[in-house]
């Protein structure tokens, strides 16, 4: 769910007037269990664009401590 949340955030940034698809996830690691009530601050960074396919890296932190990281790909539908 955390990778999907990061992808949704990234999709909102690059697909303002179109739809996008999550096409791949790489090296996604969750460092600790996420508990109900935890507030996760997500950060996504556009790393590259390949003709309609976008590669992002993303991280999530709870209370300033990183708890999730990964790379994912979005493509224009």
C-alpha positions in Angstrom: 0.0 0.0 0.0 2.9 2.4 0.7 4.3 1.9 -2.9 0.8 2.6 -4.3 0.5 5.7 -2.2 3.8 7.0 -3.5 2.8 6.2 -7.0 -0.5 8.0 -6.6 1.3 11.1 -5.4 3.7 11.0 -8.3 0.9 10.4 -10.8 -0.8 13.5 -9.6 2.3 15.5 -10.4 2.9 14.3 -13.9 -0.6 13.3 -15.2 -2.6 16.4 -14.6 -4.8 16.0 -17.7 -4.3 12.3 -18.5 -4.4 8.9 -16.7 -1.4 7.0 -15.7 -0.6 3.3 -14.9 1.8 1.9 -12.3 4.0 -0.3 -14.5 6.7 -1.4 -12.1 8.1 -1.4 -8.6 11.8 -1.9 -7.8 13.8 -2.2 -4.6 10.9 -1.4 -2.3 11.8 -1.9 1.3 9.8 -1.3 4.5 12.1 -0.9 7.5 9.6 -1.2 10.3 5.9 -2.2 10.8 3.4 0.6 10.1 0.9 0.8 13.0 -2.6 2.2 12.9 -2.5 6.0 13.5 1.0 6.4 12.1 1.4 9.5 10.0 3.7 8.9 7.0 5.3 11.9 5.2 5.9 10.8 1.6 8.4 12.3 -0.8 8.7 11.4 -4.5 11.4 12.5 -6.9 11.2 12.3 -10.7 14.4 10.6 -11.8 13.9 10.1 -15.6 11.4 10.2 -18.4 11.5 7.8 -21.3 8.9 8.9 -23.9 5.7 8.7 -21.7 7.2 6.4 -19.0 8.4 8.1 -15.8 10.8 6.7 -13.2 10.5 7.9 -9.6 12.1 7.3 -6.4 10.2 7.6 -3.2 10.6 7.6 0.6 8.3 7.7 3.5 9.1 8.7 7.1 7.4 8.7 10.4 8.5 11.3 12.9 11.5 12.1 10.8 12.7 8.5 10.6 12.7 6.9 7.2 10.5 3.8 7.2 10.0 3.0 3.4 11.9 3.6 0.2 11.7 2.3 -3.4 11.7 3.1 -7.1 8.7 2.8 -9.3 7.6 3.5 -12.9 4.5 5.2 -14.3 3.3 5.2 -17.9 0.7 7.4 -19.6 -2.4 5.4 -20.4 
